[in-house]
Amino acid sequence: MSSGMTELAWFKSSYSGTQGDSCVEIAIAEQAVHVRDSKDLARPAFAVGREGWDEFVRFVAGD
């Protein structure tokens, strides 16, 4: 993980399981939304542009 990734403010999804089994975290940056699996920080996070993230959220919400 690059040093810039550690400076991001990560937030756990409200849909993540309370048992720690489904932990998705996001960090919102100026140009992108970063996504990672908080159970496996050795796995690299990925980033998606803000427009792509907005489309994803609308799709998941059923709009």
BELTA-V905310 format. One record per helix or strand of 2 or more residues. SS is the DSSP state (~ for helix, > for strand). FROM is the first residue (numbers start at 1). TO is the last residue. Records with the same first field share a line. If there is no record, write none. Layout:
SS = FROM-TO + FROM-TO
//
This chain:
~ = 3-6 + 50-61
> = 11-12 + 24-28 + 32-37 + 46-49
//
